[in-house]
């Protein structure tokens, strides 16, 4: 297994903590995390760019031209783990996540996780996990052709 690289271009330890949190959470849910993660912190937006995310099984499906199935499965995983991802971001930054978006790309093998934050010092602004996507059951149901 390749070593995991995390880079923190802005805000040092917080960006590194976010990268580590996202990689660890993905690994817990999929059995394998990305090998590289880079977090960007900009005002009210956190962007995590991940590389080399696909499992061996997913790469096998891609080689059989089943890219859409792999992308659908990834959407289901992201929907399922969004609460844990959001909870970690809120804990690390001490700010409320108001929205979460996530997507994957097959070639190159990259993914992005985007967290929108409530303005600094703002009170509760809703549940970022609530409207962030389909429920796990809905995501799985829509993944079946």
N, C-alpha and C positions, 0 to 999 in steps of 0.2 A: 504494500500500500504506500502511495506517495505521501510525503510529508505535507502538512497543511501550512500554507503561507497566508498570513494575514498582514495587511498593510493598513496603516492609519495616517492618511495624508493630512488630516485636519483634526485638531482637538485631541491628539495623542491617545491617551489611555482610554477615553470614552469610545473613540472610534474602534480601537483594538478590541475593547470589551464587546462592542456590538458585533463586530466581525466574528469573534469567538462564539458569541451566543447564537448567531444565525447558523454557523457551521455545526455547532454541537446539536442544536435543535433539529436541523435537517438530518444529521447522522442518526439521531434517536428515532426519527420517524421512517427513514428510508433504508437504514442499515449501512449507509455510506454518505458521508458529507462531501461537499466540494473540496478540492485541493487548494483553492486560492479564493480569498475573499478580500474585498477592499471596500471600506465604508467612507462615504462622503457626508459630512454634516454641513448643512447650509440653512441657517435661520430656522425655519419651521419644517424643513424637509430632511429626512435621512434616507440615503440611497445606498444599498449594499449590492455590489456587483460580484457575482460568483462565477468561477470558472471550473471546468471539469466536474460537472455535477451529476452526470448520468451514471447509473449503476451498470455493472457488466450485463445484466439482463436487459436493461433498457438499450444499451448499445447493440445488443444482439437483435432486438426488435427493430431498431433503426436500420440495421444492415439488411433486414427483410422488408424494407420500405413501409414500416408501420409507424412512421413519425407521428402521425396524428394520434394514435393510441398512446404513445409515450407522452405527448403533450397533454392529453386528457388525464392520464394518470397523475402527472405532475400537478395539474390544477387541483385534483382531488386531494393530494398530499398538502398542497399549500392551503387549501380551505380548512383541512383538518388541523394543521399546526398553527394557524394564524393566531389563536388565542395565546399560545405559548410564546410565539415570536413577539407579539404586541406587549405581553406582560413583561418580557425581558427588556424591551426597549424603554418602556415606562419606568422600570426599576433603575436602569442604568442612567437615564437622562433626568429622571425626576419630573417628567412632563407627560401629559396625556396624549396618546395617539388618537387622532380623530378619524383617520382613514388608512387603510393598508391595501396596497396593490402589488401583484406579483406576476411575473411571466418568465417563460423559458424560451430558449432558442436552441435548435438542434446542432446546426453547423454554422458557426462555431458553437461548441457546447458551453453556453453561458446562461445565466439567469440573473434577474434583478428583483430585489425586494425594496419597495418604496413605502415609507411611513411618513404621513403628514402629521405634524404636531400642532396641538393647541398653542396659541401664543404664550410665551413665557409669562408666568404669573397669573394666567387665566384660571378660572375655576373649572369644574367638570364641563366638558364639551361633548358629551355623548360617548358612545362605546365604539371605538375604532374597529373592533372585531365584529360588531353587530351587522353592519351593512357591507362588510368587506368582501363578501362573496357568497356563494351558495353554501347551504349546509353540507356537511360531508355526504349525506345520503343523496342530495340533489346533484352534487358534483359527480359522484360515482354513476348515478343514473344517466346523466347527460353524457358520460364518457362511453357508454355502451352504444355501439353503432346501430 
